Amino acid sequence: MPQKEISEKEALLRLSALCSQAEHCSYEMEEKMRRWGMAEDERARVLGRLAELKFIDDERYARAYVRDKVKYNKWGRRKVDQGLWAKHIDEATRRRVLGEVADADYLAVLRPLLKARSSSLKAADGSEHNRKLVRFALGRGFDYRLIRQCIDVPDDMEDADGDDTVE
């Protein structure tokens, strides 16, 4: 149920205060205004003004999002990309920002993550242990080629077509 309608000026004040506290993307601001019951043309004007005043910038937001999700949530490239997609960040921006993160940054997160997970796994043999580690890392959004750099995985675990998936 939408809240009572608010004016463009009030929306601009509320959203600029919100954006001055933390990074937000245009989609989040659009959704807030939609819930407030604002008309589409009003939302567009407020979003334009927020962008003009540099309160919102989707590329800046994407960089902060990527940095935080890799460092604090320990996510891989694929999961971060899904998160950005869910925030309606355009593909070109997603590719550009994700391309700025070096494999070494993902490996710096992945190695300790796998080491910690490895010690808590129960497996019948080394092969099963590695499969569980691979499945865990894939679930965190890491690329199979990076996972292979961290653990010994036999080549036969890769699909015949060279895809990054594991059965």
N, C-alpha and C positions, 0 to 999 in steps of 0.2 A: 504494500500500500504506500503510495507516494506521500511524503511529508507535505506540509503546507507549502504553497508556492512561495518562492523568494525572488527578489528582484535581481537583475544582472549585477548591480553594484554590490549587493549583499553577498552574492555568490562569488564575485571576484575577491571580495575581502576575506571571506571564509577560506576559499581555496588558496589564495596567496599566503595566508597564515599557515595553512596546512603544508604547503610546498616549501615554506621557509624552514620548517622543522625537519623534513626528510624528503628524499627524492621520490617523486611520483611521476607516472607516465600519463599521457593524455587520455588513454582509455580509462584509467581509474577516475580521473576528473570528470570525464564524460558520463560515466556511470553514476557518480555522485549527483551530478546535475539532473540526470534522468530521474533518479529517485526523488529529487526535490520537485519534480514536476515541471521543469523548465522546458520551454519550447525549443525545437531543434535550432532555429536561427539564433536564439539567445545563447544556447550552449556553444554554438560555433563562434559567436562574437567573444564570449568569455574565454574560450580556449585560445583564440587568436591573441587576445590581450595577454593571457598568461604566458604564451610563447614569446610574444614581443617583449615582455618584461623579464624574460629568461627564468620564470618560475618553473616552467616545464620545458624539458628538452628530452625527447625520447632516446636520443643517442647517449646523452649523458646518463640518463636513467639506466639504459641497457648496460653501460660500462660498470656502474655501481652494482647493479644486479648480478652481473657475471662475477665480479670481484668477490662479492659477499657470498654467493652460492658456492663458489669453488673453495674459498678460504674457510668459511664457517660451517657450511652445510656439507662440505666435502662431496660435491656433485661433479660428475663428469660433463663433458661437452654436450652430449645428447640430452641429458636431463635439463641442463641449463637452457638449451635451445627450446625445448618443450615449454619451459616456464616463460620464456620470452614470447613464444608464440601465443600462449594463453593470455598474455598481457597485450596482445595485438600489436606487437612491435613488428614492423615490416621486415620482410626477408632480407633485403639488402643491408639494413642496419644490423640485423642479427648476424649475418655472415661476416660483415666488417668487424664487429665487436668481438665475436668469437674467434675470428682469425688473428686478433691481436694477442690472444692468450697462447703462449708457447706450450708445446708438449711437456717441457720440463716443469712447468707450473702444475700441470695435471699429475705428472709423475711424483712430484713432491708431496702431493696430497694422497695419491693412490698407494704408494709404498707403505707408509705407516698405517694406513687404513687396512690394507691387506695383512700386514704383520699382526695387527691387533685382532683382526677377525680370524686369522689362521690359528692363533693360540686357543681360541674358544670353540673351534670346529671339532666335531667327532666324525671320523670317517674310517671305513674299513681298511683302505689302503691309500697310497699317495695319489693315485689317479682320481679316486672319488673326492679326495681332499681338494685337489686342484679344480675339479669340476665345480665343487661348491664355491670355491673362491672366485672362479670365473663368473658363475651365476650371480654371486653377490655384487661383484664389480660392474657387471652389465646392468644390474638393477639400479645401481647408482649413476648410470649414464656414461660410464667410461667406454672408450673405444677398445675393441678387442686387440688391436695392434699394440696399444699401450699396456693392456693387461698382460700380454705375452712378454713384454719387456720386464715385467715384475715377477712373474712366476714361470716355471718350466711347464709349458703346455705342449703335449705331443701334437704334431702337425695333423694327425687324423681327427682331432677335435674340430677342426675348421671344416665348414661345408665345402663340397667339391668345387663350387663356383667362386670360392674365395671370399664369400660374404663374411661379415663380422659377427655372425651369430653362432651360437653353440646349442646343440640339441640337449 
